[in-house]
Amino acid sequence: MNKLTQPVPDDEADFGPELSEAEMGAWIARNRNAINASIVEADLEFAEGKAEPWDIGALLADAEAEFDKSQKG
């Protein structure tokens, strides 16, 4: 198994401590309108044909290229 050359930071280092259920509920309540508007916008874009399905092969190729690049550097 490959060993990491650098430590991987915890999510907490990047995003802060995990929210409690009460804090998460409060955040959702504060942002409910924006969340719903985002969902409606995504649904409209999909219905208008603006959304493109993910190409798993292309995603894997990109990931492989990034991995290869990271191994050379």
CHARMM-style PDB file with segment names, atoms N, HN, CA, C and O in Angstrom:
ATOM      1  N   MET     1       0.849  -1.180   0.000  1.00  0.00      PROA
ATOM      2  CA  MET     1       0.000   0.000   0.000  1.00  0.00      PROA
ATOM      3  C   MET     1       0.891   1.239   0.000  1.00  0.00      PROA
ATOM      4  O   MET     1       1.898   1.282   0.707  1.00  0.00      PROA
ATOM      5  N   ASN     2       0.528   2.231  -0.781  1.00  0.00      PROA
ATOM      6  HN  ASN     2      -0.290   2.196  -1.356  1.00  0.00      PROA
ATOM      7  CA  ASN     2       1.303   3.461  -0.853  1.00  0.00      PROA
ATOM      8  C   ASN     2       1.134   4.275   0.413  1.00  0.00      PROA
ATOM      9  O   ASN     2       0.040   4.375   0.968  1.00  0.00      PROA
ATOM     10  N   LYS     3       2.241   4.856   0.860  1.00  0.00      PROA
ATOM     11  HN  LYS     3       3.130   4.775   0.409  1.00  0.00      PROA
ATOM     12  CA  LYS     3       2.174   5.734   2.026  1.00  0.00      PROA
ATOM     13  C   LYS     3       2.044   7.172   1.544  1.00  0.00      PROA
ATOM     14  O   LYS     3       2.629   7.553   0.530  1.00  0.00      PROA
ATOM     15  N   LEU     4       1.282   7.954   2.272  1.00  0.00      PROA
ATOM     16  HN  LEU     4       0.808   7.644   3.096  1.00  0.00      PROA
ATOM     17  CA  LEU     4       1.114   9.364   1.935  1.00  0.00      PROA
ATOM     18  C   LEU     4       2.398  10.108   2.252  1.00  0.00      PROA
ATOM     19  O   LEU     4       3.048   9.839   3.261  1.00  0.00      PROA
ATOM     20  N   THR     5       2.760  11.047   1.382  1.00  0.00      PROA
ATOM     21  HN  THR     5       2.231  11.265   0.562  1.00  0.00      PROA
ATOM     22  CA  THR     5       3.963  11.830   1.631  1.00  0.00      PROA
ATOM     23  C   THR     5       3.661  13.036   2.506  1.00  0.00      PROA
ATOM     24  O   THR     5       4.552  13.595   3.146  1.00  0.00      PROA
ATOM     25  N   GLN     6       2.402  13.425   2.525  1.00  0.00      PROA
ATOM     26  HN  GLN     6       1.678  12.971   2.005  1.00  0.00      PROA
ATOM     27  CA  GLN     6       1.987  14.554   3.355  1.00  0.00      PROA
ATOM     28  C   GLN     6       0.728  14.158   4.112  1.00  0.00      PROA
ATOM     29  O   GLN     6      -0.088  13.387   3.606  1.00  0.00      PROA
ATOM     30  N   PRO     7       0.568  14.682   5.326  1.00  0.00      PROA
ATOM     31  CA  PRO     7      -0.653  14.345   6.057  1.00  0.00      PROA
ATOM     32  C   PRO     7      -1.882  14.916   5.367  1.00  0.00      PROA
ATOM     33  O   PRO     7      -1.824  15.979   4.749  1.00  0.00      PROA
ATOM     34  N   VAL     8      -2.967  14.216   5.477  1.00  0.00      PROA
ATOM     35  HN  VAL     8      -3.014  13.353   5.979  1.00  0.00      PROA
ATOM     36  CA  VAL     8      -4.234  14.672   4.908  1.00  0.00      PROA
ATOM     37  C   VAL     8      -4.981  15.421   5.999  1.00  0.00      PROA
ATOM     38  O   VAL     8      -5.231  14.860   7.065  1.00  0.00      PROA
ATOM     39  N   PRO     9      -5.346  16.686   5.757  1.00  0.00      PROA
ATOM     40  CA  PRO     9      -6.042  17.438   6.803  1.00  0.00      PROA
ATOM     41  C   PRO     9      -7.442  16.885   7.037  1.00  0.00      PROA
ATOM     42  O   PRO     9      -8.090  16.382   6.118  1.00  0.00      PROA
ATOM     43  N   ASP    10      -7.887  16.987   8.255  1.00  0.00      PROA
ATOM     44  HN  ASP    10      -7.361  17.395   9.001  1.00  0.00      PROA
ATOM     45  CA  ASP    10      -9.260  16.619   8.573  1.00  0.00      PROA
ATOM     46  C   ASP    10     -10.194  17.638   7.941  1.00  0.00      PROA
ATOM     47  O   ASP    10      -9.806  18.779   7.689  1.00  0.00      PROA
ATOM     48  N   ASP    11     -11.423  17.220   7.687  1.00  0.00      PROA
ATOM     49  HN  ASP    11     -11.739  16.294   7.891  1.00  0.00      PROA
ATOM     50  CA  ASP    11     -12.413  18.180   7.190  1.00  0.00      PROA
ATOM     51  C   ASP    11     -12.542  19.353   8.142  1.00  0.00      PROA
ATOM     52  O   ASP    11     -12.771  20.488   7.723  1.00  0.00      PROA
ATOM     53  N   GLU    12     -12.391  19.067   9.426  1.00  0.00      PROA
ATOM     54  HN  GLU    12     -12.204  18.146   9.766  1.00  0.00      PROA
ATOM     55  CA  GLU    12     -12.534  20.117  10.429  1.00  0.00      PROA
ATOM     56  C   GLU    12     -11.510  21.222  10.216  1.00  0.00      PROA
ATOM     57  O   GLU    12     -11.792  22.389  10.487  1.00  0.00      PROA
ATOM     58  N   ALA    13     -10.323  20.865   9.731  1.00  0.00      PROA
ATOM     59  HN  ALA    13     -10.093  19.917   9.511  1.00  0.00      PROA
ATOM     60  CA  ALA    13      -9.297  21.876   9.482  1.00  0.00      PROA
ATOM     61  C   ALA    13      -9.727  22.830   8.370  1.00  0.00      PROA
ATOM     62  O   ALA    13      -9.401  24.017   8.400  1.00  0.00      PROA
ATOM     63  N   ASP    14     -10.458  22.304   7.390  1.00  0.00      PROA
ATOM     64  HN  ASP    14     -10.722  21.340   7.365  1.00  0.00      PROA
ATOM     65  CA  ASP    14     -10.902  23.130   6.267  1.00  0.00      PROA
ATOM     66  C   ASP    14     -12.246  23.802   6.505  1.00  0.00      PROA
ATOM     67  O   ASP    14     -12.457  24.944   6.095  1.00  0.00      PROA
ATOM     68  N   PHE    15     -13.162  23.085   7.174  1.00  0.00      PROA
ATOM     69  HN  PHE    15     -12.990  22.157   7.506  1.00  0.00      PROA
ATOM     70  CA  PHE    15     -14.543  23.553   7.269  1.00  0.00      PROA
ATOM     71  C   PHE    15     -15.008  23.878   8.679  1.00  0.00      PROA
ATOM     72  O   PHE    15     -16.145  24.313   8.857  1.00  0.00      PROA
ATOM     73  N   GLY    16     -14.175  23.684   9.672  1.00  0.00      PROA
ATOM     74  HN  GLY    16     -13.251  23.331   9.527  1.00  0.00      PROA
ATOM     75  CA  GLY    16     -14.582  23.932  11.052  1.00  0.00      PROA
ATOM     76  C   GLY    16     -15.283  22.719  11.638  1.00  0.00      PROA
ATOM     77  O   GLY    16     -15.459  21.709  10.958  1.00  0.00      PROA
ATOM     78  N   PRO    17     -15.678  22.816  12.879  1.00  0.00      PROA
ATOM     79  CA  PRO    17     -16.315  21.666  13.529  1.00  0.00      PROA
ATOM     80  C   PRO    17     -17.665  21.340  12.897  1.00  0.00      PROA
ATOM     81  O   PRO    17     -18.355  22.215  12.376  1.00  0.00      PROA
ATOM     82  N   GLU    18     -18.019  20.068  12.957  1.00  0.00      PROA
ATOM     83  HN  GLU    18     -17.458  19.357  13.381  1.00  0.00      PROA
ATOM     84  CA  GLU    18     -19.295  19.609  12.400  1.00  0.00      PROA
ATOM     85  C   GLU    18     -20.448  20.253  13.159  1.00  0.00      PROA
ATOM     86  O   GLU    18     -20.398  20.399  14.380  1.00  0.00      PROA
ATOM     87  N   LEU    19     -21.484  20.635  12.424  1.00  0.00      PROA
ATOM     88  HN  LEU    19     -21.525  20.517  11.432  1.00  0.00      PROA
ATOM     89  CA  LEU    19     -22.641  21.264  13.047  1.00  0.00      PROA
ATOM     90  C   LEU    19     -23.490  20.214  13.761  1.00  0.00      PROA
ATOM     91  O   LEU    19     -23.603  19.071  13.317  1.00  0.00      PROA
ATOM     92  N   SER    20     -24.075  20.628  14.864  1.00  0.00      PROA
ATOM     93  HN  SER    20     -23.983  21.556  15.225  1.00  0.00      PROA
ATOM     94  CA  SER    20     -25.012  19.745  15.553  1.00  0.00      PROA
ATOM     95  C   SER    20     -26.302  19.690  14.732  1.00  0.00      PROA
ATOM     96  O   SER    20     -26.481  20.468  13.794  1.00  0.00      PROA
ATOM     97  N   GLU    21     -27.196  18.768  15.090  1.00  0.00      PROA
ATOM     98  HN  GLU    21     -27.051  18.136  15.852  1.00  0.00      PROA
ATOM     99  CA  GLU    21     -28.471  18.679  14.371  1.00  0.00      PROA
ATOM    100  C   GLU    21     -29.263  19.975  14.495  1.00  0.00      PROA
ATOM    101  O   GLU    21     -29.907  20.407  13.538  1.00  0.00      PROA
ATOM    102  N   ALA    22     -29.218  20.595  15.672  1.00  0.00      PROA
ATOM    103  HN  ALA    22     -28.695  20.245  16.449  1.00  0.00      PROA
ATOM    104  CA  ALA    22     -29.942  21.853  15.876  1.00  0.00      PROA
ATOM    105  C   ALA    22     -29.340  22.965  15.014  1.00  0.00      PROA
ATOM    106  O   ALA    22     -30.072  23.756  14.419  1.00  0.00      PROA
ATOM    107  N   GLU    23     -27.994  23.026  14.947  1.00  0.00      PROA
ATOM    108  HN  GLU    23     -27.399  22.383  15.431  1.00  0.00      PROA
ATOM    109  CA  GLU    23     -27.339  24.050  14.131  1.00  0.00      PROA
ATOM    110  C   GLU    23     -27.626  23.825  12.648  1.00  0.00      PROA
ATOM    111  O   GLU    23     -27.854  24.778  11.903  1.00  0.00      PROA
ATOM    112  N   MET    24     -27.615  22.559  12.224  1.00  0.00      PROA
ATOM    113  HN  MET    24     -27.430  21.785  12.829  1.00  0.00      PROA
ATOM    114  CA  MET    24     -27.904  22.245  10.827  1.00  0.00      PROA
ATOM    115  C   MET    24     -29.348  22.612  10.490  1.00  0.00      PROA
ATOM    116  O   MET    24     -29.616  23.167   9.425  1.00  0.00      PROA
ATOM    117  N   GLY    25     -30.266  22.306  11.384  1.00  0.00      PROA
ATOM    118  HN  GLY    25     -30.048  21.854  12.249  1.00  0.00      PROA
ATOM    119  CA  GLY    25     -31.669  22.666  11.169  1.00  0.00      PROA
ATOM    120  C   GLY    25     -31.851  24.171  11.063  1.00  0.00      PROA
ATOM    121  O   GLY    25     -32.619  24.654  10.231  1.00  0.00      PROA
ATOM    122  N   ALA    26     -31.140  24.914  11.913  1.00  0.00      PROA
ATOM    123  HN  ALA    26     -30.517  24.522  12.589  1.00  0.00      PROA
ATOM    124  CA  ALA    26     -31.223  26.377  11.873  1.00  0.00      PROA
ATOM    125  C   ALA    26     -30.648  26.916  10.569  1.00  0.00      PROA
ATOM    126  O   ALA    26     -31.199  27.848   9.982  1.00  0.00      PROA
ATOM    127  N   TRP    27     -29.532  26.328  10.111  1.00  0.00      PROA
ATOM    128  HN  TRP    27     -29.084  25.571  10.588  1.00  0.00      PROA
ATOM    129  CA  TRP    27     -28.920  26.767   8.854  1.00  0.00      PROA
ATOM    130  C   TRP    27     -29.880  26.526   7.689  1.00  0.00      PROA
ATOM    131  O   TRP    27     -30.059  27.393   6.834  1.00  0.00      PROA
ATOM    132  N   ILE    28     -30.495  25.347   7.664  1.00  0.00      PROA
ATOM    133  HN  ILE    28     -30.350  24.643   8.359  1.00  0.00      PROA
ATOM    134  CA  ILE    28     -31.445  25.028   6.592  1.00  0.00      PROA
ATOM    135  C   ILE    28     -32.631  25.983   6.636  1.00  0.00      PROA
ATOM    136  O   ILE    28     -33.088  26.453   5.594  1.00  0.00      PROA
ATOM    137  N   ALA    29     -33.133  26.274   7.838  1.00  0.00      PROA
ATOM    138  HN  ALA    29     -32.762  25.893   8.684  1.00  0.00      PROA
ATOM    139  CA  ALA    29     -34.264  27.198   7.971  1.00  0.00      PROA
ATOM    140  C   ALA    29     -33.891  28.582   7.445  1.00  0.00      PROA
ATOM    141  O   ALA    29     -34.691  29.217   6.759  1.00  0.00      PROA
ATOM    142  N   ARG    30     -32.683  29.056   7.760  1.00  0.00      PROA
ATOM    143  HN  ARG    30     -32.033  28.540   8.317  1.00  0.00      PROA
ATOM    144  CA  ARG    30     -32.242  30.378   7.293  1.00  0.00      PROA
ATOM    145  C   ARG    30     -32.059  30.416   5.780  1.00  0.00      PROA
ATOM    146  O   ARG    30     -32.247  31.463   5.160  1.00  0.00      PROA
ATOM    147  N   ASN    31     -31.697  29.293   5.185  1.00  0.00      PROA
ATOM    148  HN  ASN    31     -31.544  28.443   5.689  1.00  0.00      PROA
ATOM    149  CA  ASN    31     -31.349  29.267   3.770  1.00  0.00      PROA
ATOM    150  C   ASN    31     -32.373  28.546   2.900  1.00  0.00      PROA
ATOM    151  O   ASN    31     -32.118  28.290   1.723  1.00  0.00      PROA
ATOM    152  N   ARG    32     -33.525  28.220   3.471  1.00  0.00      PROA
ATOM    153  HN  ARG    32     -33.732  28.428   4.427  1.00  0.00      PROA
ATOM    154  CA  ARG    32     -34.531  27.430   2.763  1.00  0.00      PROA
ATOM    155  C   ARG    32     -34.914  28.047   1.419  1.00  0.00      PROA
ATOM    156  O   ARG    32     -34.995  27.331   0.421  1.00  0.00      PROA
ATOM    157  N   ASN    33     -35.148  29.347   1.372  1.00  0.00      PROA
ATOM    158  HN  ASN    33     -35.082  29.929   2.183  1.00  0.00      PROA
ATOM    159  CA  ASN    33     -35.566  29.991   0.115  1.00  0.00      PROA
ATOM    160  C   ASN    33     -34.487  29.877  -0.954  1.00  0.00      PROA
ATOM    161  O   ASN    33     -34.793  29.590  -2.111  1.00  0.00      PROA
ATOM    162  N   ALA    34     -33.235  30.095  -0.584  1.00  0.00      PROA
ATOM    163  HN  ALA    34     -32.986  30.328   0.356  1.00  0.00      PROA
ATOM    164  CA  ALA    34     -32.140  30.001  -1.548  1.00  0.00      PROA
ATOM    165  C   ALA    34     -31.946  28.561  -2.013  1.00  0.00      PROA
ATOM    166  O   ALA    34     -31.679  28.323  -3.191  1.00  0.00      PROA
ATOM    167  N   ILE    35     -32.075  27.610  -1.112  1.00  0.00      PROA
ATOM    168  HN  ILE    35     -32.292  27.803  -0.155  1.00  0.00      PROA
ATOM    169  CA  ILE    35     -31.947  26.195  -1.470  1.00  0.00      PROA
ATOM    170  C   ILE    35     -33.042  25.814  -2.463  1.00  0.00      PROA
ATOM    171  O   ILE    35     -32.767  25.191  -3.489  1.00  0.00      PROA
ATOM    172  N   ASN    36     -34.275  26.187  -2.158  1.00  0.00      PROA
ATOM    173  HN  ASN    36     -34.499  26.693  -1.325  1.00  0.00      PROA
ATOM    174  CA  ASN    36     -35.400  25.870  -3.047  1.00  0.00      PROA
ATOM    175  C   ASN    36     -35.251  26.548  -4.402  1.00  0.00      PROA
ATOM    176  O   ASN    36     -35.552  25.947  -5.433  1.00  0.00      PROA
ATOM    177  N   ALA    37     -34.787  27.802  -4.409  1.00  0.00      PROA
ATOM    178  HN  ALA    37     -34.543  28.290  -3.571  1.00  0.00      PROA
ATOM    179  CA  ALA    37     -34.587  28.509  -5.673  1.00  0.00      PROA
ATOM    180  C   ALA    37     -33.526  27.818  -6.517  1.00  0.00      PROA
ATOM    181  O   ALA    37     -33.657  27.737  -7.738  1.00  0.00      PROA
ATOM    182  N   SER    38     -32.488  27.325  -5.881  1.00  0.00      PROA
ATOM    183  HN  SER    38     -32.381  27.390  -4.889  1.00  0.00      PROA
ATOM    184  CA  SER    38     -31.437  26.613  -6.601  1.00  0.00      PROA
ATOM    185  C   SER    38     -31.968  25.321  -7.215  1.00  0.00      PROA
ATOM    186  O   SER    38     -31.617  24.977  -8.344  1.00  0.00      PROA
ATOM    187  N   ILE    39     -32.807  24.612  -6.479  1.00  0.00      PROA
ATOM    188  HN  ILE    39     -33.092  24.891  -5.562  1.00  0.00      PROA
ATOM    189  CA  ILE    39     -33.399  23.367  -6.991  1.00  0.00      PROA
ATOM    190  C   ILE    39     -34.321  23.665  -8.167  1.00  0.00      PROA
ATOM    191  O   ILE    39     -34.292  22.954  -9.172  1.00  0.00      PROA
ATOM    192  N   VAL    40     -35.140  24.712  -8.051  1.00  0.00      PROA
ATOM    193  HN  VAL    40     -35.164  25.289  -7.235  1.00  0.00      PROA
ATOM    194  CA  VAL    40     -36.049  25.090  -9.141  1.00  0.00      PROA
ATOM    195  C   VAL    40     -35.244  25.473 -10.381  1.00  0.00      PROA
ATOM    196  O   VAL    40     -35.592  25.075 -11.493  1.00  0.00      PROA
ATOM    197  N   GLU    41     -34.173  26.240 -10.197  1.00  0.00      PROA
ATOM    198  HN  GLU    41     -33.891  26.564  -9.294  1.00  0.00      PROA
ATOM    199  CA  GLU    41     -33.331  26.647 -11.327  1.00  0.00      PROA
ATOM    200  C   GLU    41     -32.708  25.425 -12.010  1.00  0.00      PROA
ATOM    201  O   GLU    41     -32.681  25.345 -13.238  1.00  0.00      PROA
ATOM    202  N   ALA    42     -32.213  24.485 -11.221  1.00  0.00      PROA
ATOM    203  HN  ALA    42     -32.235  24.550 -10.224  1.00  0.00      PROA
ATOM    204  CA  ALA    42     -31.620  23.272 -11.787  1.00  0.00      PROA
ATOM    205  C   ALA    42     -32.671  22.464 -12.550  1.00  0.00      PROA
ATOM    206  O   ALA    42     -32.390  21.947 -13.631  1.00  0.00      PROA
ATOM    207  N   ASP    43     -33.870  22.354 -11.997  1.00  0.00      PROA
ATOM    208  HN  ASP    43     -34.099  22.773 -11.119  1.00  0.00      PROA
ATOM    209  CA  ASP    43     -34.947  21.633 -12.682  1.00  0.00      PROA
ATOM    210  C   ASP    43     -35.293  22.291 -14.017  1.00  0.00      PROA
ATOM    211  O   ASP    43     -35.499  21.602 -15.015  1.00  0.00      PROA
ATOM    212  N   LEU    44     -35.357  23.622 -14.036  1.00  0.00      PROA
ATOM    213  HN  LEU    44     -35.189  24.182 -13.225  1.00  0.00      PROA
ATOM    214  CA  LEU    44     -35.669  24.343 -15.282  1.00  0.00      PROA
ATOM    215  C   LEU    44     -34.570  24.139 -16.321  1.00  0.00      PROA
ATOM    216  O   LEU    44     -34.856  23.905 -17.495  1.00  0.00      PROA
ATOM    217  N   GLU    45     -33.311  24.229 -15.885  1.00  0.00      PROA
ATOM    218  HN  GLU    45     -33.079  24.419 -14.931  1.00  0.00      PROA
ATOM    219  CA  GLU    45     -32.206  24.029 -16.814  1.00  0.00      PROA
ATOM    220  C   GLU    45     -32.236  22.618 -17.389  1.00  0.00      PROA
ATOM    221  O   GLU    45     -31.973  22.417 -18.575  1.00  0.00      PROA
ATOM    222  N   PHE    46     -32.554  21.650 -16.547  1.00  0.00      PROA
ATOM    223  HN  PHE    46     -32.767  21.813 -15.584  1.00  0.00      PROA
ATOM    224  CA  PHE    46     -32.639  20.269 -17.024  1.00  0.00      PROA
ATOM    225  C   PHE    46     -33.766  20.131 -18.042  1.00  0.00      PROA
ATOM    226  O   PHE    46     -33.597  19.500 -19.086  1.00  0.00      PROA
ATOM    227  N   ALA    47     -34.922  20.727 -17.731  1.00  0.00      PROA
ATOM    228  HN  ALA    47     -35.060  21.239 -16.883  1.00  0.00      PROA
ATOM    229  CA  ALA    47     -36.075  20.642 -18.629  1.00  0.00      PROA
ATOM    230  C   ALA    47     -35.794  21.332 -19.963  1.00  0.00      PROA
ATOM    231  O   ALA    47     -36.314  20.912 -20.997  1.00  0.00      PROA
ATOM    232  N   GLU    48     -34.971  22.390 -19.950  1.00  0.00      PROA
ATOM    233  HN  GLU    48     -34.548  22.731 -19.110  1.00  0.00      PROA
ATOM    234  CA  GLU    48     -34.631  23.122 -21.172  1.00  0.00      PROA
ATOM    235  C   GLU    48     -33.497  22.452 -21.950  1.00  0.00      PROA
ATOM    236  O   GLU    48     -33.103  22.927 -23.015  1.00  0.00      PROA
ATOM    237  N   GLY    49     -32.982  21.359 -21.418  1.00  0.00      PROA
ATOM    238  HN  GLY    49     -33.302  20.973 -20.552  1.00  0.00      PROA
ATOM    239  CA  GLY    49     -31.907  20.651 -22.103  1.00  0.00      PROA
ATOM    240  C   GLY    49     -30.541  21.254 -21.904  1.00  0.00      PROA
ATOM    241  O   GLY    49     -29.609  20.922 -22.636  1.00  0.00      PROA
ATOM    242  N   LYS    50     -30.397  22.137 -20.926  1.00  0.00      PROA
ATOM    243  HN  LYS    50     -31.155  22.406 -20.331  1.00  0.00      PROA
ATOM    244  CA  LYS    50     -29.109  22.777 -20.673  1.00  0.00      PROA
ATOM    245  C   LYS    50     -28.173  21.889 -19.856  1.00  0.00      PROA
ATOM    246  O   LYS    50     -26.961  22.106 -19.842  1.00  0.00      PROA
ATOM    247  N   ALA    51     -28.729  20.903 -19.186  1.00  0.00      PROA
ATOM    248  HN  ALA    51     -29.714  20.727 -19.198  1.00  0.00      PROA
ATOM    249  CA  ALA    51     -27.911  20.012 -18.364  1.00  0.00      PROA
ATOM    250  C   ALA    51     -27.314  18.921 -19.240  1.00  0.00      PROA
ATOM    251  O   ALA    51     -27.984  18.379 -20.119  1.00  0.00      PROA
ATOM    252  N   GLU    52     -26.064  18.610 -18.994  1.00  0.00      PROA
ATOM    253  HN  GLU    52     -25.520  19.051 -18.279  1.00  0.00      PROA
ATOM    254  CA  GLU    52     -25.415  17.542 -19.732  1.00  0.00      PROA
ATOM    255  C   GLU    52     -25.171  16.374 -18.785  1.00  0.00      PROA
ATOM    256  O   GLU    52     -24.693  16.567 -17.668  1.00  0.00      PROA
ATOM    257  N   PRO    53     -25.497  15.170 -19.226  1.00  0.00      PROA
ATOM    258  CA  PRO    53     -25.225  14.023 -18.365  1.00  0.00      PROA
ATOM    259  C   PRO    53     -23.717  13.836 -18.181  1.00  0.00      PROA
ATOM    260  O   PRO    53     -22.923  14.162 -19.064  1.00  0.00      PROA
ATOM    261  N   TRP    54     -23.349  13.312 -17.031  1.00  0.00      PROA
ATOM    262  HN  TRP    54     -23.994  13.047 -16.314  1.00  0.00      PROA
ATOM    263  CA  TRP    54     -21.935  13.072 -16.763  1.00  0.00      PROA
ATOM    264  C   TRP    54     -21.448  11.925 -17.621  1.00  0.00      PROA
ATOM    265  O   TRP    54     -22.139  10.920 -17.788  1.00  0.00      PROA
ATOM    266  N   ASP    55     -20.268  12.079 -18.155  1.00  0.00      PROA
ATOM    267  HN  ASP    55     -19.706  12.895 -18.019  1.00  0.00      PROA
ATOM    268  CA  ASP    55     -19.602  11.038 -18.924  1.00  0.00      PROA
ATOM    269  C   ASP    55     -18.590  10.373 -17.988  1.00  0.00      PROA
ATOM    270  O   ASP    55     -17.504  10.906 -17.760  1.00  0.00      PROA
ATOM    271  N   ILE    56     -18.951   9.222 -17.454  1.00  0.00      PROA
ATOM    272  HN  ILE    56     -19.833   8.790 -17.639  1.00  0.00      PROA
ATOM    273  CA  ILE    56     -18.099   8.554 -16.473  1.00  0.00      PROA
ATOM    274  C   ILE    56     -16.715   8.272 -17.052  1.00  0.00      PROA
ATOM    275  O   ILE    56     -15.712   8.419 -16.353  1.00  0.00      PROA
ATOM    276  N   GLY    57     -16.651   7.873 -18.307  1.00  0.00      PROA
ATOM    277  HN  GLY    57     -17.465   7.753 -18.875  1.00  0.00      PROA
ATOM    278  CA  GLY    57     -15.357   7.610 -18.944  1.00  0.00      PROA
ATOM    279  C   GLY    57     -14.469   8.842 -18.944  1.00  0.00      PROA
ATOM    280  O   GLY    57     -13.275   8.754 -18.658  1.00  0.00      PROA
ATOM    281  N   ALA    58     -15.059  10.005 -19.269  1.00  0.00      PROA
ATOM    282  HN  ALA    58     -16.029  10.076 -19.502  1.00  0.00      PROA
ATOM    283  CA  ALA    58     -14.292  11.252 -19.274  1.00  0.00      PROA
ATOM    284  C   ALA    58     -13.860  11.633 -17.868  1.00  0.00      PROA
ATOM    285  O   ALA    58     -12.742  12.107 -17.665  1.00  0.00      PROA
ATOM    286  N   LEU    59     -14.745  11.426 -16.891  1.00  0.00      PROA
ATOM    287  HN  LEU    59     -15.653  11.040 -17.055  1.00  0.00      PROA
ATOM    288  CA  LEU    59     -14.380  11.730 -15.500  1.00  0.00      PROA
ATOM    289  C   LEU    59     -13.221  10.857 -15.041  1.00  0.00      PROA
ATOM    290  O   LEU    59     -12.289  11.344 -14.401  1.00  0.00      PROA
ATOM    291  N   LEU    60     -13.277   9.567 -15.368  1.00  0.00      PROA
ATOM    292  HN  LEU    60     -14.034   9.172 -15.889  1.00  0.00      PROA
ATOM    293  CA  LEU    60     -12.194   8.670 -14.982  1.00  0.00      PROA
ATOM    294  C   LEU    60     -10.892   9.033 -15.689  1.00  0.00      PROA
ATOM    295  O   LEU    60      -9.819   8.966 -15.089  1.00  0.00      PROA
ATOM    296  N   ALA    61     -10.983   9.415 -16.954  1.00  0.00      PROA
ATOM    297  HN  ALA    61     -11.855   9.469 -17.441  1.00  0.00      PROA
ATOM    298  CA  ALA    61      -9.788   9.811 -17.695  1.00  0.00      PROA
ATOM    299  C   ALA    61      -9.163  11.057 -17.072  1.00  0.00      PROA
ATOM    300  O   ALA    61      -7.941  11.135 -16.944  1.00  0.00      PROA
ATOM    301  N   ASP    62      -9.984  12.028 -16.685  1.00  0.00      PROA
ATOM    302  HN  ASP    62     -10.977  11.964 -16.789  1.00  0.00      PROA
ATOM    303  CA  ASP    62      -9.482  13.226 -16.023  1.00  0.00      PROA
ATOM    304  C   ASP    62      -8.811  12.882 -14.701  1.00  0.00      PROA
ATOM    305  O   ASP    62      -7.742  13.402 -14.381  1.00  0.00      PROA
ATOM    306  N   ALA    63      -9.453  11.996 -13.934  1.00  0.00      PROA
ATOM    307  HN  ALA    63     -10.322  11.574 -14.195  1.00  0.00      PROA
ATOM    308  CA  ALA    63      -8.887  11.601 -12.644  1.00  0.00      PROA
ATOM    309  C   ALA    63      -7.559  10.883 -12.839  1.00  0.00      PROA
ATOM    310  O   ALA    63      -6.609  11.113 -12.091  1.00  0.00      PROA
ATOM    311  N   GLU    64      -7.493  10.020 -13.836  1.00  0.00      PROA
ATOM    312  HN  GLU    64      -8.265   9.833 -14.444  1.00  0.00      PROA
ATOM    313  CA  GLU    64      -6.245   9.301 -14.114  1.00  0.00      PROA
ATOM    314  C   GLU    64      -5.146  10.267 -14.538  1.00  0.00      PROA
ATOM    315  O   GLU    64      -3.999  10.126 -14.111  1.00  0.00      PROA
ATOM    316  N   ALA    65      -5.482  11.242 -15.369  1.00  0.00      PROA
ATOM    317  HN  ALA    65      -6.413  11.356 -15.715  1.00  0.00      PROA
ATOM    318  CA  ALA    65      -4.499  12.236 -15.802  1.00  0.00      PROA
ATOM    319  C   ALA    65      -3.993  13.044 -14.611  1.00  0.00      PROA
ATOM    320  O   ALA    65      -2.792  13.292 -14.498  1.00  0.00      PROA
ATOM    321  N   GLU    66      -4.886  13.452 -13.729  1.00  0.00      PROA
ATOM    322  HN  GLU    66      -5.862  13.250 -13.820  1.00  0.00      PROA
ATOM    323  CA  GLU    66      -4.476  14.194 -12.530  1.00  0.00      PROA
ATOM    324  C   GLU    66      -3.584  13.335 -11.644  1.00  0.00      PROA
ATOM    325  O   GLU    66      -2.593  13.819 -11.096  1.00  0.00      PROA
ATOM    326  N   PHE    67      -3.938  12.060 -11.504  1.00  0.00      PROA
ATOM    327  HN  PHE    67      -4.743  11.667 -11.948  1.00  0.00      PROA
ATOM    328  CA  PHE    67      -3.127  11.154 -10.690  1.00  0.00      PROA
ATOM    329  C   PHE    67      -1.741  11.004 -11.300  1.00  0.00      PROA
ATOM    330  O   PHE    67      -0.738  11.096 -10.592  1.00  0.00      PROA
ATOM    331  N   ASP    68      -1.675  10.774 -12.613  1.00  0.00      PROA
ATOM    332  HN  ASP    68      -2.489  10.699 -13.189  1.00  0.00      PROA
ATOM    333  CA  ASP    68      -0.385  10.630 -13.282  1.00  0.00      PROA
ATOM    334  C   ASP    68       0.458  11.885 -13.125  1.00  0.00      PROA
ATOM    335  O   ASP    68       1.665  11.809 -12.896  1.00  0.00      PROA
ATOM    336  N   LYS    69      -0.185  13.036 -13.249  1.00  0.00      PROA
ATOM    337  HN  LYS    69      -1.166  13.097 -13.434  1.00  0.00      PROA
ATOM    338  CA  LYS    69       0.524  14.307 -13.108  1.00  0.00      PROA
ATOM    339  C   LYS    69       1.075  14.450 -11.685  1.00  0.00      PROA
ATOM    340  O   LYS    69       2.197  14.920 -11.496  1.00  0.00      PROA
ATOM    341  N   SER    70       0.292  14.048 -10.696  1.00  0.00      PROA
ATOM    342  HN  SER    70      -0.619  13.666 -10.849  1.00  0.00      PROA
ATOM    343  CA  SER    70       0.739  14.173  -9.308  1.00  0.00      PROA
ATOM    344  C   SER    70       1.888  13.222  -8.989  1.00  0.00      PROA
ATOM    345  O   SER    70       2.690  13.500  -8.098  1.00  0.00      PROA
ATOM    346  N   GLN    71       1.976  12.105  -9.706  1.00  0.00      PROA
ATOM    347  HN  GLN    71       1.324  11.880 -10.431  1.00  0.00      PROA
ATOM    348  CA  GLN    71       3.040  11.142  -9.471  1.00  0.00      PROA
ATOM    349  C   GLN    71       4.369  11.596 -10.071  1.00  0.00      PROA
ATOM    350  O   GLN    71       5.437  11.182  -9.620  1.00  0.00      PROA
ATOM    351  N   LYS    72       4.293  12.445 -11.085  1.00  0.00      PROA
ATOM    352  HN  LYS    72       3.425  12.782 -11.452  1.00  0.00      PROA
ATOM    353  CA  LYS    72       5.500  12.937 -11.743  1.00  0.00      PROA
ATOM    354  C   LYS    72       6.113  14.120 -11.004  1.00  0.00      PROA
ATOM    355  O   LYS    72       7.317  14.361 -11.090  1.00  0.00      PROA
ATOM    356  N   GLY    73       5.280  14.853 -10.279  1.00  0.00      PROA
ATOM    357  HN  GLY    73       4.301  14.657 -10.209  1.00  0.00      PROA
ATOM    358  CA  GLY    73       5.721  16.098  -9.636  1.00  0.00      PROA
ATOM    359  C   GLY    73       6.277  15.882  -8.322  1.00  0.00      PROA
ATOM    360  OT1 GLY    73       6.690  16.836  -7.662  1.00  0.00      PROA
TER     361      GLY     73
END
